[in-house]
Amino acid sequence: MEPITHTNKTQKSGIAKALKFNPYDPAFRTNPYPIYHSLRSVEPIHQSFRGMWVLTRYADAKAVLRDSRFCVDKMSKNVKHKSYYLNHQNLDRLAQVIDKWLIFLDPPEHTRLRGLISKAFSSTSLQFLRPQIQQIADELIDKVRHRDSMDIISDFACPLPCNVIAVILGVPIKDWSKLYHWSDELSNILDPLRSLEDYEHMNKVVLEFTDYFKSLIAQRQKNPQQNLLSALIVVKEQDKKLSEEEIISVCMLLFFTGEETTVNLIGNGMLALLRHPQQMQQLKSQPTLIQSAIEEILRYDSPIQITTRVATEDVDMDDITIRVGEKVLVALGAANRDPAQFPDPDSFDITRVNNSHLAFADGIHYCLGAILTRIEAEIAITALVQQLPELKLSQDKLEWRNKVAFRSLKAIPVIFKPTNIK
């Protein structure tokens, strides 16, 4: 039989169409990588049923993320358009807020806003949080170590980043569950096929989020503290470079992206380790491998699977022209399994070298919180691996959440040998 690499263009197109790329397919959510590999082999620049271009090669993904001829998807315009289909209600507040999120901004506004807040997310600025993150992780494990089972997601991975972001912003920790719920609901904004009811609900969540942070900003103006929210207020009042609207949007985005990405990184990472016990044992016996392990987890099962760009002019890629205004789905998860970039890409190897993955995207929109997410995951996964003896999955069949941009598990039930509280 003729190898697929020699298949002619007509045959390839037919095979690609037969694949019917559909990120909402439950089988795709469970394991998208076989589909990614098939698309990359047959039609690496693939036009989906909705007319969007899907990129699955590493080189193409990196090129588009760095190409100024592609801008971010202006999600606020999409939201405003959906308002036309609603009776007696609009989505103005949702559109106004996300219009100021860094992930939906291009220069010069992106450059200005990122410059004002990036110092708080530098490696130097975040290292002082390590003891606090370690304390949060230890306290969460202390709550379950006397038992013989837990759910890694609800008992550990979810509360940890919410507590950390609460510390960074100066939000009372008692409010973390409420803020987690809101940020989880807002993460649906990145899914292109949400219902009008979902958008109405997100608009309501944004209103609640806004009221909460307006109240907290008023409190911090009267009683400043050593945290990011107070620092942003100082910038607003002294330099007149930030509006209250922008501060609120930054706070929302921190909870939304920081929580979702970190939860998924911890969850996907622990699942990979649990399903590769030799790698788990190697990490346990050689804890200094944790940074390498985190990079491999980010590559192997990326917490953010897809990001979207829009062509601002006609762009030729291979024999295909992407027209101005057309959307491109950059499949980060596929790029990170490209055999042209990563030898034996479907193998999970915590000692992998030259691991230049795209889990946090690339270019000017490289994830601002990447350093913090890495620190949290290093501490969290080390704590779980080292402090819970004989850690194992209690069931093989796990359920993935119905999200397109993010790859996230609903639960990871595990068993372990109980220990006394330290």
Buried (B, 14 or more C-beta within 10 A) or exposed (E): EEEEEEBEEEEBBEBBBEBEBBBEEEEBBEEBBEBBBBBBBBBBBBBBEEEBBBBBBBEBBBBBBBBEBBBBBBBBEBBBEBBEEBEEEBBBBBBBBBBBBBBBBBEEBBEEBBEBBEEBBEEEBBEEBEEBBBEBBBEBBBEBBEEEEBBBBBBBBBBBBBBBBBBBBBBEEEBBEBBBEBBBBBBBBBBBEBEEEBBBBBBBBBEEBBEBBEEBBEBBEEEBEEBBBBBBBBBBEEEEEBEBEBBBBBBBBBBBBBBBBBBBBBBBBBBBBBEBEEBBEBBBEEEEBBEBBBBBBBBBBBBBBBBBBBBBEEBEBEEEEBEEEBBBBBBBBBBBBBEEBBEEBEEBBBEBEEBEBBBBBBBBBEBBBBBBBBBBBBBBBBBBBBBBEEBEBEEEEBEBBEBBBBBBBEBBBBBBEEBEEE
